Amino acid sequence: MNSSIPWSLIMPLLILQLILAVVGLISLFKAEATRGPKWLWAIIILCGNVLGSVAYFVIGRKDAA
């Protein structure tokens, strides 16, 4: 029985998660205002995996208008 991890399936997800977290944090620190405290959004982005970054982009960012 082969119990090795299928890295060819997992690696793209890890790369996507890393890219989203980095882009989310850069966007967060450049934003003048957010919906909620910036420190909380940083924790959500870092601990929420892909969903934390997506939640920031959908809910956390305030419109520039």
C-alpha positions as CSV (number, residue, x, y, z in Angstrom):
1,M,0.0,0.0,0.0
2,N,1.4,3.4,-1.0
3,S,0.6,6.1,1.4
4,S,2.7,8.9,-0.1
5,I,1.2,12.4,-0.3
6,P,0.2,13.4,-3.8
7,W,2.4,16.5,-3.9
8,S,1.4,17.2,-7.5
9,L,-2.1,18.0,-6.2
10,I,-1.2,19.7,-3.0
11,M,1.6,22.0,-4.2
12,P,-0.6,24.2,-6.5
13,L,-3.0,24.8,-3.6
14,L,-0.1,25.8,-1.2
15,I,1.3,28.2,-3.8
16,L,-2.2,29.7,-4.3
17,Q,-2.6,30.1,-0.6
18,L,0.8,31.8,-0.2
19,I,0.1,34.2,-3.1
20,L,-3.3,35.1,-1.8
21,A,-1.9,35.7,1.7
22,V,0.9,37.9,0.5
23,V,-1.3,39.9,-1.9
24,G,-4.0,40.3,0.8
25,L,-1.5,41.5,3.4
26,I,0.1,44.0,1.0
27,S,-3.4,45.3,0.1
28,L,-4.3,45.5,3.8
29,F,-1.3,47.5,4.8
30,K,-1.7,49.9,1.8
31,A,-5.4,50.5,2.5
32,E,-6.3,53.7,4.4
33,A,-9.5,52.3,5.8
34,T,-11.0,48.8,6.2
35,R,-14.2,47.4,7.6
36,G,-12.9,46.5,11.0
37,P,-9.5,46.8,12.6
38,K,-6.5,46.0,10.4
39,W,-4.9,43.8,13.1
40,L,-7.9,41.5,13.0
41,W,-7.9,41.3,9.2
42,A,-4.2,40.4,9.3
43,I,-5.0,37.5,11.7
44,I,-7.9,36.4,9.5
45,I,-5.7,36.5,6.4
46,L,-2.9,34.6,8.0
47,C,-4.9,32.0,9.9
48,G,-7.9,31.6,7.5
49,N,-5.9,30.0,4.7
50,V,-7.5,30.7,1.3
51,L,-10.9,31.7,2.7
52,G,-9.3,34.3,5.0
53,S,-7.8,36.2,2.0
54,V,-10.9,35.9,0.0
55,A,-13.0,37.2,2.9
56,Y,-10.8,40.2,3.2
57,F,-11.1,41.0,-0.5
58,V,-14.9,40.5,-0.5
59,I,-15.9,42.0,2.9
60,G,-12.9,43.8,4.5
61,R,-11.9,46.3,1.8
62,K,-13.8,49.6,1.8
63,D,-14.7,51.2,-1.5
64,A,-12.4,54.1,-2.6
65,A,-15.5,56.2,-3.5
